[in-house]
Amino acid sequence: MRRARKRKHNPHIPSHVDQAALPAAIYFDHRNAGVWYTLHYDEHGKQRRRNVAPADVTLAELHQIMEQTSGVDQGTLRYVCTQYHQSDRYKKLSPNTHDDYCYSRDVLLAIPTKLGKPLGDLQVRKFTAALIQRIVDRLADEGTPSKAAHVLRYLRRVLQWGRNRGFLDINPAQGIEAPVERKRRRLPGHQVMDDLVDRALAFGRLARNEKGGCPQYLSYVMEISYLCRLRGIETITLTDAHELAEGILTNRRKGSRDNIVRWTPRLRAAWDGAKAYRTKVWASKSTVIPLRPERRYLIVASHGGPLRKSSLDTAWQRFITSAIADGTITAEQRFGLHDLKRRGITDTVGNRADKQEASGHRDEAMMDIYDLSVPLVNASQT
């Protein structure tokens, strides 16, 4: 470790520290309780301060801290990932993207290499396209092509971010062949759907700690998602402002067009049931009811606040697992919440143009994914 040049005496430095033996690049701030700190430059070239120890540490501890700090290799994948996750670009991403990127980062950093150390400890400047392709192919060959695809998308973005900030010269993840992900276009049967809705209604009345108990909102989420052809996140972000005299104004994501789904007795029953459940929860939790309709979410969690997508996903997986365990459905009949949208589009009356208008998709090609109905046509004539 580099020795410090001779310092001028600083009367504020604690007397138990020999100032002549201090390591280089560490400084003392005597304000308040006092703190030792270092200086560094971020990816934008601005000098930043980092507090490293309180005033009462010993000289030996300061040397140990600086040895660890100077030992950080700023060219490793681990370091570049850390800097990216601390950047403003990362912080502006959605919470779901944060979860996905953290998962992909953990997978990448722990991949073993022939050098006897994990991938996270290798220099990014030495990464090659062939290395990254082998990693992606290995993950896909292990039976997890979706994991491989997520890891590739994350690595491509991190290395591009690092390239733009001088951590490496080129992005070797560009042009890598992505794995072919499994197409899971499941179409739940009507009887299966009805059985699960009935089960959610029945078990939703049980206490959460009782066997088989599930959140009461699940049955309403299922019904509204199917009838309005909505994603799960679109259903749980509906508010009183979306309730119109003509029907429900959708709030579709990913560039889809909104539309108004006309009321039917079944849709009205699901909507009113969700509102009744919300009123019960708010009363039990003494929740302050928002005055503005756009802030009164239709689906609420047990604490009375808006339901998070991660909480919905967890509740759904537990519900489906429990339904398989008690024989309500078989393992082969299992489906996801998003498949309810596919079932709703498939069941929409009309031709492909009618189904596309009802689903809100701007691209007609999306009907190949969501409309699994079999057309009824006339026989050919001579």
Secondary structure, 3 states (H helix, E strand, C coil): CCECCCCCCCCCCCCCCCHHHCECCCEEECCCCCEEEEEEECCCCCEEEEEEEECCCCHHHHHHHHHHHHCCCCCEHHHHHHHHHCCHHHHCCCHHHHHHHHHHHHHHHCCECCCCCEHHHCEHHHCCHHHHHHHHHHHHHCCCHHHHHHHHHHHHHHHHHHHHCCCCCCCCCCCCCCCCCCCCCCCCCHHHHHHHHHHHHHHHCCCCCCCCCCCCHHHHHHHHHHHHCCCHHHHHCCEHHHECCCEEECCCCCCCCCCEEECCHHHHHHHHHHHHHHHHHHHHHCCCCCCCHHHCECCECCCCCECCHHHHHHHHHHHHHHHHHCCCCCHHHCCCCHHHHHHHHHHCCCCHHHHHHHHCCCCHHHHHHHCCCCCCCCCCCC
